[in-house]
Amino acid sequence: MKAFFTDLFQYTYRSNDAVILLLEKNEQKIAGKTITAISHTLNAHHVWVKRIENEQPLYGVWDIHQIGNMGEFNKELLEQSLKIIHNHPLSASITYTNTKGDTYQNTVQEILFHIINHSTYHRGQVIAQLREEGIEPVATDYIIYKR
């Protein structure tokens, strides 16, 4: 299962990276809502990593990042995620407090799957927004990544 999550996080990294490179190339055409959505995708990943590591996040889920800084942030998230996969039992239970102050408990495996799913969901929104802005998006389907 750890190999599977490693693969999924590599896929997420590459897909995010492809979108970020497209944003960099078309920065003058990008609307604020697109930057908000990709920033949120990266920030939420960051928050979940910090919850697993029992550390305070550096960013809130709706903080905005400069497009030029997103690539490095995405790379850091991959490295942190791979470290978690290799250093934490997937069945370990994590207790955390959400942004509303409510306390919950989930396994590392559940949280890792949520990060992947959440990233895919919002990346789809970003791609739809890019199309609306007249920018031809890159394909980020998992099966294309595996080809």
C-alpha positions as CSV (number, residue, x, y, z in Angstrom):
1,M,0.0,0.0,0.0
2,K,2.9,2.4,0.7
3,A,4.1,1.9,-2.9
4,F,0.7,2.7,-4.2
5,F,0.6,6.0,-2.1
6,T,4.1,6.8,-3.3
7,D,2.9,6.5,-6.9
8,L,-0.2,8.6,-6.2
9,F,1.8,11.4,-4.7
10,Q,4.2,11.3,-7.6
11,Y,1.2,11.6,-9.9
12,T,-0.2,14.5,-7.9
13,Y,3.1,16.3,-7.9
14,R,3.6,15.9,-11.7
15,S,0.0,16.9,-12.4
16,N,0.2,20.0,-10.2
17,D,3.6,20.8,-11.7
18,A,2.2,20.7,-15.2
19,V,-0.6,23.0,-14.2
20,I,1.8,25.4,-12.4
21,L,4.1,25.5,-15.5
22,L,1.0,26.4,-17.6
23,L,0.1,29.2,-15.1
24,E,3.7,30.5,-15.3
25,K,3.6,30.6,-19.1
26,N,0.2,32.4,-19.1
27,E,0.5,34.5,-15.9
28,Q,-0.9,37.6,-17.5
29,K,-4.1,35.8,-18.5
30,I,-4.8,34.1,-15.2
31,A,-7.8,35.2,-13.2
32,G,-7.8,35.6,-9.4
33,K,-10.2,32.7,-8.9
34,T,-7.7,30.3,-10.7
35,I,-4.9,31.4,-8.4
36,T,-7.1,31.0,-5.4
37,A,-8.1,27.5,-6.4
38,I,-4.5,26.3,-7.0
39,S,-3.3,28.0,-3.9
40,H,-6.0,26.3,-1.9
41,T,-5.1,22.9,-3.4
42,L,-1.5,23.4,-2.2
43,N,-2.3,24.9,1.1
44,A,-4.8,22.1,2.1
45,H,-2.1,19.5,1.2
46,H,0.3,21.5,3.5
47,V,-2.2,21.7,6.3
48,W,-2.9,17.9,6.2
49,V,0.9,17.1,6.2
50,K,1.3,19.4,9.2
51,R,-1.6,17.6,11.0
52,I,0.0,14.2,10.5
53,E,3.4,15.6,11.7
54,N,1.6,17.3,14.7
55,E,3.0,20.7,13.7
56,Q,1.5,24.1,13.1
57,P,0.9,24.9,9.4
58,L,2.6,27.9,8.0
59,Y,-0.3,28.7,5.7
60,G,-4.0,28.9,6.0
61,V,-6.2,27.0,3.5
62,W,-7.2,30.1,1.7
63,D,-3.8,32.0,1.7
64,I,-2.8,33.1,-1.8
65,H,0.6,32.2,-3.3
66,Q,2.5,33.9,-6.1
67,I,2.6,31.7,-9.2
68,G,6.4,31.9,-9.2
69,N,6.6,30.3,-5.8
70,M,4.1,27.4,-6.4
71,G,6.5,25.0,-8.1
72,E,8.9,24.9,-5.1
73,F,6.0,24.6,-2.7
74,N,4.6,21.7,-4.7
75,K,8.0,20.0,-4.6
76,E,8.3,20.4,-0.8
77,L,4.8,18.9,-0.5
78,L,5.9,15.8,-2.4
79,E,9.0,15.4,-0.3
80,Q,7.0,15.8,2.9
81,S,4.3,13.4,1.8
82,L,6.9,10.7,0.8
83,K,8.5,11.1,4.2
84,I,5.2,10.5,5.9
85,I,4.5,7.5,3.7
86,H,7.8,5.9,4.7
87,N,7.9,7.0,8.4
88,H,4.3,6.5,9.6
89,P,2.2,3.4,9.8
90,L,-0.7,3.9,7.5
91,S,-3.0,2.5,10.2
92,A,-1.8,5.1,12.7
93,S,-4.6,7.2,14.1
94,I,-4.1,11.0,13.9
95,T,-6.1,13.4,16.1
96,Y,-6.4,16.9,14.8
97,T,-8.4,20.1,15.0
98,N,-10.0,21.4,11.9
99,T,-10.2,25.1,10.9
100,K,-13.5,25.5,12.7
101,G,-12.0,24.2,16.0
102,D,-13.6,20.7,15.9
103,T,-11.5,17.7,16.9
104,Y,-11.5,14.6,14.7
105,Q,-9.5,11.4,14.3
106,N,-8.5,9.6,11.1
107,T,-5.9,7.2,10.0
108,V,-2.8,8.3,8.1
109,Q,-4.1,6.2,5.1
110,E,-7.5,8.0,5.2
111,I,-5.8,11.4,5.3
112,L,-3.4,10.5,2.5
113,F,-6.2,9.4,0.3
114,H,-8.1,12.6,1.1
115,I,-5.1,14.7,0.1
116,I,-5.0,13.0,-3.3
117,N,-8.7,13.2,-3.8
118,H,-8.9,16.8,-2.8
119,S,-6.0,17.8,-5.1
120,T,-7.6,16.0,-8.0
121,Y,-10.9,17.7,-7.4
122,H,-9.5,21.2,-7.2
123,R,-7.1,20.6,-10.1
124,G,-10.1,19.8,-12.2
125,Q,-11.6,23.2,-11.2
126,V,-8.4,25.0,-12.2
127,I,-8.4,23.2,-15.5
128,A,-12.0,24.3,-16.2
129,Q,-11.2,27.9,-15.2
130,L,-8.2,27.8,-17.6
131,R,-10.5,26.8,-20.4
132,E,-12.8,29.7,-19.5
133,E,-9.8,32.0,-19.7
134,G,-9.0,30.7,-23.2
135,I,-6.0,28.7,-22.2
136,E,-5.7,25.1,-23.4
137,P,-5.0,23.0,-20.3
138,V,-2.7,20.1,-20.0
139,A,-4.0,16.6,-19.5
140,T,-3.7,15.4,-15.9
141,D,-5.6,12.1,-16.0
142,Y,-4.0,9.4,-13.9
143,I,-4.1,6.9,-16.8
144,I,-2.2,9.3,-19.0
145,Y,0.4,9.7,-16.3
146,K,0.8,5.9,-16.2
147,R,1.2,5.6,-20.0
